[in-house]
Amino acid sequence: MPTLRHITLTLLLVVLSILPISTQANETTWQALQEGSLVILMRHSLAPGIGDPPGFERGRCETQRNLSAAGRTQAEAAGRAFRERDIPIAAVYSSSWCRALDTAELMALGSVEPTPWLDSFFRGRGDQASITQTAQEQIAAWQGPGNLLLVTHQVNITALVGSGVGSGEMIVVRPAEDSFQVVGRLSVSGQ
């Protein structure tokens, strides 16, 4: 019968065997970004909770779910990671929700343009089909030079790529005619 120590050591070995693959995948994605012409789909940084509180109003941050201190640190760390690797960012678009705008602005990678095709449609706040279609068209049309950074919400990214993302996580895609292919994922710790 395996002991608790044996089980713990086995789990530790499994975790350690996975870490280098994840780190290597991150480095491959960073290298692809240095070449440009990619699109980065980023979920806003940590903003505890789900959805928005009753009384939500677009344009009034005090009525919304906002970034925590850890979320602000996470966004700043992500921007630093891009600058340290000399990743060319040609344009930055964001949802008009304050947590997405704040994430994009705290990254400090260029002027931020709010756009409705990145706004959340969670709990019926927007037309999912229209928002997703417009985002798909914008992504497919991107040619660079540099990369396009899109800061949006979990539901938007899931609708575009078919899988969820954590707070501050990014999925990098390569535009193709009328679609795109996933290049990789990035996650930058705010620690």
C-alpha positions in Angstrom: 0.0 0.0 0.0 1.5 3.4 -1.0 2.3 5.7 1.8 1.3 9.4 1.9 5.0 10.3 1.4 5.1 8.0 -1.7 2.0 9.6 -3.2 3.3 13.1 -2.5 6.6 12.3 -4.2 4.8 10.8 -7.2 2.6 13.9 -7.6 5.6 16.2 -7.2 7.4 14.3 -10.0 4.4 14.5 -12.3 4.1 18.3 -11.7 7.9 18.8 -12.3 7.7 16.8 -15.5 5.0 19.0 -16.8 6.7 22.4 -15.9 9.5 22.3 -18.5 7.0 21.6 -21.3 4.8 24.6 -20.2 7.9 26.9 -20.0 9.2 25.7 -23.4 5.7 26.3 -24.9 5.7 29.8 -23.5 9.1 30.5 -24.9 8.0 29.2 -28.4 5.0 31.6 -28.2 7.2 34.5 -27.1 9.5 33.9 -30.1 6.6 33.8 -32.5 5.4 37.1 -31.2 8.8 38.7 -31.8 8.3 38.1 -35.5 5.0 40.0 -35.5 1.7 39.7 -37.4 0.0 37.8 -34.6 -3.1 38.6 -32.5 -3.1 38.3 -28.7 -6.5 37.6 -27.2 -6.1 38.5 -23.5 -8.6 38.1 -20.7 -8.6 41.1 -18.4 -6.5 40.7 -15.3 -7.8 39.5 -11.9 -11.2 41.1 -11.0 -12.7 38.9 -8.3 -16.3 37.8 -8.7 -18.5 36.8 -11.6 -20.3 39.2 -14.0 -21.2 42.6 -12.8 -23.2 43.8 -9.8 -26.8 45.0 -10.1 -26.8 48.6 -11.3 -24.0 48.0 -13.8 -23.5 50.9 -16.2 -20.9 50.9 -19.0 -18.6 53.9 -18.5 -19.1 54.1 -14.7 -16.4 52.0 -13.1 -17.9 52.3 -9.6 -20.9 50.2 -10.8 -18.7 47.4 -12.3 -16.5 44.6 -11.1 -13.0 46.0 -11.2 -9.4 44.9 -11.0 -8.1 44.0 -7.5 -4.6 45.1 -6.4 -3.3 41.7 -7.6 -5.0 42.3 -10.9 -3.4 45.6 -11.4 0.0 44.1 -10.5 -0.7 41.2 -13.0 -1.4 43.7 -15.8 1.7 45.7 -15.1 3.8 42.5 -15.0 2.3 41.4 -18.4 3.3 44.7 -20.0 6.8 44.4 -18.5 7.2 40.9 -20.0 6.3 42.2 -23.5 8.7 45.2 -23.2 11.6 43.0 -21.8 11.2 40.6 -24.8 10.9 43.5 -27.3 7.5 42.2 -28.6 6.2 44.7 -31.2 2.7 45.8 -30.4 1.2 47.8 -33.3 -2.3 48.4 -31.9 -4.2 47.8 -28.6 -8.0 47.4 -28.6 -10.1 46.8 -25.5 -13.6 46.1 -24.3 -15.1 49.2 -22.9 -15.6 47.5 -19.5 -13.3 49.2 -16.9 -11.5 46.0 -15.9 -10.5 45.4 -19.5 -9.5 49.1 -20.2 -7.5 49.2 -17.0 -5.7 46.0 -17.9 -4.8 47.4 -21.3 -3.7 50.8 -19.9 -1.7 49.3 -17.1 0.2 47.2 -19.6 1.5 50.4 -21.1 2.1 49.0 -24.6 0.5 51.8 -26.6 -2.7 53.9 -26.8 -5.8 51.9 -26.0 -8.9 52.0 -28.2 -12.1 50.8 -26.7 -14.3 49.0 -29.2 -17.7 47.3 -28.9 -16.6 44.1 -30.7 -14.7 43.2 -27.6 -17.4 44.0 -25.1 -18.8 41.2 -22.9 -22.0 39.5 -23.8 -22.2 37.6 -20.5 -25.7 37.4 -19.1 -27.2 38.9 -22.3 -25.3 42.2 -22.1 -24.6 42.1 -25.8 -25.3 40.2 -29.0 -23.0 37.2 -28.9 -23.3 36.3 -32.6 -22.6 39.8 -33.8 -19.8 40.5 -31.4 -18.1 37.2 -32.1 -18.4 37.6 -35.9 -17.0 41.1 -35.9 -14.1 40.0 -33.7 -13.4 37.0 -36.0 -13.4 39.4 -39.0 -11.0 41.8 -37.3 -8.6 39.0 -36.3 -8.6 37.4 -39.8 -7.9 40.8 -41.4 -4.8 41.6 -39.2 -1.6 41.6 -41.2 0.8 43.7 -39.0 3.5 44.8 -38.9 3.7 44.1 -35.3 1.1 42.3 -33.2 -2.4 43.2 -32.3 -3.4 43.1 -28.6 -7.1 42.5 -27.8 -8.1 42.8 -24.2 -11.5 41.3 -23.6 -13.5 38.8 -21.5 -13.5 35.0 -20.8 -16.8 34.5 -22.7 -15.6 36.3 -25.8 -12.4 34.3 -25.9 -14.2 31.0 -25.4 -16.6 31.9 -28.2 -13.6 32.6 -30.5 -11.2 29.7 -29.7 -13.4 27.1 -28.0 -11.6 27.1 -24.7 -11.6 29.2 -21.6 -8.8 31.3 -20.1 -7.8 32.4 -16.6 -7.6 36.0 -15.5 -4.7 37.7 -17.4 -4.1 34.7 -19.6 -3.5 35.2 -23.3 -4.1 33.0 -26.4 -2.0 34.0 -29.3 -3.4 33.3 -32.8 -2.1 33.6 -36.3 -4.6 35.2 -38.7 -5.4 33.1 -41.8 -7.8 33.8 -44.6 -11.3 34.1 -43.0 -10.1 32.4 -39.8 -7.0 31.9 -37.5 -4.9 29.2 -35.9 -3.9 29.1 -32.2 -0.1 29.5 -31.8 0.0 29.2 -28.1 -0.9 30.4 -24.6 0.8 32.8 -22.3 0.4 33.5 -18.6 2.4 36.1 -16.8 2.4 36.0 -13.0 2.1 39.3 -11.2 4.4 38.0 -8.4 
